[in-house]
């Protein structure tokens, strides 16, 4: 069974992602996708296929049919499936397939140990070579596991974005397997990423994992001091001071390690991060503790971070106390080869920023020139503190270039993007920002994602909807950013220097397109393209997307088919981000979709999404079905209300729509009955009965009441009111008596207290009896409410009940008697009714 599943995954994966284009001209012969294009085809300028649809279980989705425990399959099949899952960037498949691959590897014996080595002869185009014994000889590159771990730890461009704990733990286990099982040496950068992700989850878990890593690497392992420092950095990012202290204590109690200056630097600098507000008292105390317990003096990064923290809290006197120390350390760094150039650059920035904040721009510039004369290597980062000078006019391209020439430094793209970002942030800075961006393009300077984010937001943000022209400009900025990334990929730039678009850029673009374009094929084509690119860049969907943007995306669809296709794109971007609440939000929007030629919710599309929930192990509850039952009931009520004043032709059209809704409700009811995993709730059954009632399917509604009345799953006050309404509109007084008798005589049980009808139930009973021609019986029920001695079992009528009774009294010419009853027994309600009548009689101008 599993062998067939894995092979079907290989076959179904052929439709996943188009080859990546590396040049702008190679993307498409068509014009760029814009809001102005009058094409009906999907734009082809996207990186990934915008028509990708995830394979269904029948096509071999492992995630829906793999049993939790199964025998190991041939190693080659498992290896191929694992590689496919990674190449398709499918988190769910990686989760399911890797344990199978690992189990197959363990059971393969010594013959499987060469799975990560290259064959003696060049491999064929397939991943496997056939031997004479008709067995697979798997060829799995060593970088495969590296790619899988990196993908699991990717957070869509947001450094502090939350990662699913399941993925982090799987990545950590895979890295240990690389060392212990597959005898591979993971790069230190990969270990750093895993440790950082683990530390954000739990300090104890990160330390425990590091000890496992020590055991795995043995005497050959190194850099554990830096690994523990990484744990502290991760805990600092989430503001966990207690966790940071526990790591320090764990290292102090370690048999082979002790707190080093590297560890203390990470600890003290983490206390200076943006998570901790106010003066850096904790940093000063930590420095004193470091001196007292381990004898270390604060180094260049510590003093720099301390001064930045004082400056951020506007304590310039505190910053001044450390100026001389920082200058001494900076001059000592001239003869040191062990210091990181980034630490030196940050220290110079702290010193220049102090002068800028205390004495102004000119003093900061003089300090920078003094550092250059002292032989310190200035870089473009020292310009940032000069930009922060109070009351300094915003720099333009010429002034920025002149400043760089004065300092004898080469401007990097980050500084240009920083200036662009600052310019775009100003209220009136958009024209200047666009001019600066044009100058950057003229100089062939790549824009960073931070600069692009700010410029796109300036073009698309604001309370007023953006113009089509501004959206076009924003799209051009995005295309440039994306094409620059493609150039970086083609040049094999280091992953640390890659500059992909992030979640915020896509959110700004999608919002602006929705606000500007409206429902049209051009709009939905652009949305498809951006969603496809989000899939390529492994963007994780954040809650803000699901809560605010997702409903609006569905509103630009032009048909049920485009809505389902949009859903497939969203699901493919980040399947693991959708939990039960996320699916509920999606289904709520699907139930509200209405188009001129197809005004009703699509039941097949709805059931398709429910099937996806099951594939992803998301529980399908009664609430999920009830969303559509309630929507169908609302639509049916709207049809009834409209039909009262409709022409005969329109009435016939509305009745045909009613019959379509009834057919859909019946089919959905069948699905509920056949769903063995579903536990029906009273709320869902009420929604179903309510839908049948408004559709005029009274016999079906009675059937639902029978199930509720006899404990499947039991009725509540809403159930009783709906059932009485069904009896009233069906004209069945006998059924109404049975329903009421069942409610009044229901015996209490251990799980169900005695049922006591409330005011709404009595109101429904009075209305039902009056509607079925039993007016005096309705009056008797009203009198029973007025004169009952036991208020624990029979409530007094409320305003709604009195209003209903008066309405039917008017039909029976009995208003005077009922009004007298209300006046005598319910004087407060009578007064409210009088005020309502007086308000109705007032002239409109009053």
C-alpha positions, 0 to 999 in steps of 0.5 A: 500500500505504502509503496504504491502511495510513494510512487504516486507521489512521484508521479503527481509531483510532475505538475508542481513548479515551473523552471525558474527563469533567471533573466527578465527577458526570459520570463515571458514574451508578453507585457508585464501583468498590470491592472491595465492589461486586458488579457484573460489569460493568467500572467506568466511573469510569476516565478512559480506556476500560477496554475498549480493545484495541489494533488488530491488524495486520489493522486497520491497525497501521502499526508492523507493516507499514510498510516501512523505505523507501517513497515519500511519501504525500499530505501530508493522509493522513500529517498525519491519521495523525500527528494520530491517533497523537498523540491516541491517545498511541501512541509506536510509531505516532508513531515510524513515522508522523512520518518519513512525514509529514516526507517527505510535507511535503518532497515537497509543495513550497510548497503544503504550507507552509501545513499549520500555518495555519488555513483561510480558512473555518471547518473542517468536523468533519473535519480536511480540507476537500474542494476542487473538484479533489478534493484534501485541504487539511490543517488541522494545528494548530501545537500538534500538534508541541508535543504530540507532543514533550511526550508523547515526553518525559513520564516518568510523573511521575518527574522522574528516570525514564529515557526511551528514547533513541530517543524523546528523539532523535526529540523533539529532531529534531522540535523542530529541524524545527519551526524549520527546516522548518515555520517555527514558533517553539517555546516556551522551556519546550519547548526546556528539556525537550528539552535536559534530556532530551538532557543525561541521555543524553549531554553531547556530544550535548546540546551538539551539538544546541544548536549545531544549534539556534543555527544554526537560530535564527540571530541571533533565537535567545536564552537559549543561556546558559540552555540550556547551564545546563540541560544542566549541570542534567541532567548533575547529575541523573545525577551526571556531573561530567566531563560538566558540566565538558566543557559549561563548557569547550565554552561557554568555547571558544564563539565567541559565548558565555562562562561567565556567572554563570547557567552557574556557578550551575547548575554549582555548585548541581548539585554540591550535589544529592543525587547527591553525598554528603559535605561540599561540598568540590567546591562550595567548589573550584568557587566559588574557580575561578569567582572566579579565572577569571571574576571572579564572586562567589557569588550568593544561589542558590549560597550557599543551596545551599552552606549546605543541603549543609553542613547535610545533612552535619551540618557546622554550622560550615561552614554558619555561615561563610556565614550573614553572606554570605547575610543580606547577599545577602538584604537586598540582594535587597529592592531587586532586581527580577531575582531569582527569588522562589523563590531568595529563598524558598530562601535564607530557608529555608536561614537558618531551617534553620541556626538550627533545627539550631543553636539549636532551633525557637524560634530558627528562628521568631525568625529567620523573624519577623526576616526578615518585619520586614525586609520580606522576602516570607515564603511557606509554604515557610519552614515546612518548616525549622521542621518539621525542628526536633529533638524537635518534636512533630508539628504538627496542623491547628490548630498549623499554622494558628496558625504561619501566622498568627504569620508572617502567611503564607497556607498553600498546599496543598503545605505541608498535603500536606507535613505530611500526608506527615510525619504518615503516615510515622510508625509511629503517625501514620496516624489523625492523618494521616487526621484531617488529610486530612479537615480538608484536604477540609473547607477545600477544599485539594487534596492533592498527589501526594506527600501522596497517595502517602504516605497511600496507602502508609500505608494499603496498605503494611506486611508484613501485607495491608491490610484492605478498609476501608483499601483503600477509604480509599486508593481514595478518596484516589486518586479525590480526587487524580484529580478535582482534576486534572480540575478543574485541566484544566477551569480550564486550569491551567498544566501546571507546576502540574498535579498528576497521580498518579504511578507510585508511587501506582498501584503501591501501589494495585495491590499492595493490591488484589491482596493484599486482593481475590484472584481475583474480578470485583470485583478485576479490574475495579478493576485494569482501571480503574487500568491505564486511568488509567495509560494516560491519565496516560502512566505509563511502566512501570518495571522494578519493575512488570514484575518484581514486580507483573506476575506477581501481576496475572495471578493475580487473573484469573478466566479466560483471557479476562480475562488476555488483556484484562489483557495488552492494558491493560498493553501499551497503557500503555507499549508501548515499555517491553516488551523481549524480557525483558519479553515473556518474563516475560509469557509465563512467567506466561501459561503458568502460568495455570490456572482451575477450568474451564480448567486448561491454558494458552491457546495462542491467547492465547500466539500472540496475544502472540507476534504482538504481539512481531513487530508491535513488532519484538521478536525471537521467539526459540526461548526464547519457544516453549520456555517453553510446550513446557516448561510443557506437558511439566510438566503432562503429567508431573503428569497421569501422576503423578496417574493412577497413583492415580486412579479410573477416572472421574478417569483418563478425565478426565485422559486427555482433558486429556492429549489436549488438551495433545497437540493444543496441542503439535502446533499449536505445533510447526506454528507453529515449522516455519512461522516463517521468522524463527525459528532453532531451538535445541537447547534448544527442540527438547529441550523439544518432545521432552520434551513429546511424551515425557510425552504418550506421543506417541513417534513424534513424539518420534522425529521430533524426535530425527531432526532433532536427530541430523542437525544441525537444529540438533544434539543435546546431552547433554540431547537424548540422555537424553530420546531414550533415555527415549523409547525406554525408555517406548516399549519400542523397544530397536532404536531405543535402539541406533540412538540410542546408536550415533549418539551414540557415532559422531558425527564431530567437525566444525569447529563441533562437538567430539567428542561424549562421553556423560556420566554422565546419558546412561549412566544413561538407557541403563541404564534404557532397556535394563532397561525394555525387558526387556534387563536383562543388556545394562543390566548390561553397560553398567554394567560397561563404566562400571566397568572402562573404561580411558579415562575421557575417553570413559567416566565412572564411575557416579555415585550416581544411576546406581548407584541406578538400577542397584540399583532394576532389580536388585531387580526381577530378584532380582540385588541381591547381585551389583550391590551387590558390584560397587558395593562393589568399584569404588565404595566411596564410593558404596556407603557413601552407599547404606548410609547411605540404607538405614539412614536408611530403617530408622530408626523415625519418632521417631528 
